[in-house]
Amino acid sequence: MIPLIDLNSQYDIIKDEISRAVLDVLESGQYIQGQKVKELEKSMAGYTGARHAIACANGTDALILSLHACGISEGDEVITTPFTFFATAEAISRVGAIPVFVDVDRYTFNINANLIEEKISNRTKAIIPVHIFGQPSEMDAINELAQKYQLYVIEDACQAIGAKYKGRRVGSLGDAACFSFFPTKNLGACGDGGMVTTSNDRLAAIIRALRVHGSGNAGLQAYNLLSDENVQDFEEAGNNHSVTDGAKYFNYLIGYNSRLDEIQAAILLVKLKYMDKWNEARSNTADYYDSMLQDTGVKVPETIKEAESVFHMYILQAENRDKLTQYLMQKGISTGIYYPVPLHLQKAYRSLGYKPGDLPVSEYLAARTFAIPIYPELTEDKKRYIVDTLLQFMS
Ligand SMILES: Cc1ncc(COP(=O)(O)O)c(C=O)c1O
């Protein structure tokens, strides 16, 4: 069976480096939010071109922390796409705001920037474009609207680490950007992990505080930014005890526990070195699939000229998808369906009152799209077998 994603073959290649990195952490005695996390934050800031990178527990938290730091709460509206993983909208709901779904483009699967303006109301506070399947959204049009209506732009870059828009990497294209290190992502940990990148000093300071219960130095700094007080030090803030580690028990904001483990950071630092090479392998496979499958009865994905996708997934469209994926399965090829139910029609969002037909392109795609394997270690033989099997079915 050719799996959709093959984590074992990647692990086999870097096994020794990973083992060494993990053992180093075990021997260091420092397990959460330590030196490795700091190093990873520095590397991610450098990699994305953002001024700050703040590690957290997962991609969903990265979105929640960013929305919270932007001051988005009860009754606010946030515009996003319904053709994404549930967490994008869930994060909006978690801070008390309302997701407002805008339909997507049929060929790139990203939010249709031409349809955003008509959904902006006086309650709209932010836009979350999702760089779905690894392709950046149309950031110029989105940023222009955001500027016109004074909205925050939070990139959901959970599937798109390394992708570029007009030569700039995602993570530096909005006010803040959110990454997931879920194991199957292009940069995946051996567990959960997440990161926010931003060049906004204020947002960075607030997110740094929120991820650790609004406590300690980070909490104090964020408190000074958000209140009209200016508390200079812990003593002034009430910490006149002779407790060396006391800072952490002084809380200035109501935040979260959303820290990253040192072991995950150490593993991610090893893998980050290979990121561009792995993304290039995905891109080469996409080129091969494009050339072999164009005009054959399945629709290949399109990339806008401003974008360089990192092909987290390679998504085809077919009228007879279910028969086709069943055939592939019988022939030993795994596929995946992303996404079978657009978010506006999920039961969890029944209270928002959307009906079938409201966002027709997302609904059309939900019935036709499927992913074929594109992981970096996929061999030439396997790629050829996948293409041949698809063509066999079509003929
Ligand atoms: C587009 C998108 N947003 C958000 C998330 C949430 O990330 P996590 O699973 O790390 O919480 C994911 C991945 O799972 C995702 O693909």
The ligand as an ORCA input file, in Angstrom:
! r2SCAN-3c Opt
* xyz 0 1
  C      -5.435     25.014      8.090
  C      -5.219     24.549      9.495
  N      -5.479     25.381     10.517
  C      -5.281     25.025     11.779
  C      -4.795     23.776     12.118
  C      -4.649     23.412     13.546
  O      -3.380     22.983     13.915
  P      -3.163     21.972     15.131
  O      -3.694     20.639     14.704
  O      -1.698     21.972     15.341
  O      -3.908     22.513     16.292
  C      -4.490     22.878     11.078
  C      -3.909     21.554     11.299
  O      -4.260     20.659     11.915
  C      -4.733     23.260      9.744
  O      -4.481     22.425      8.731
*
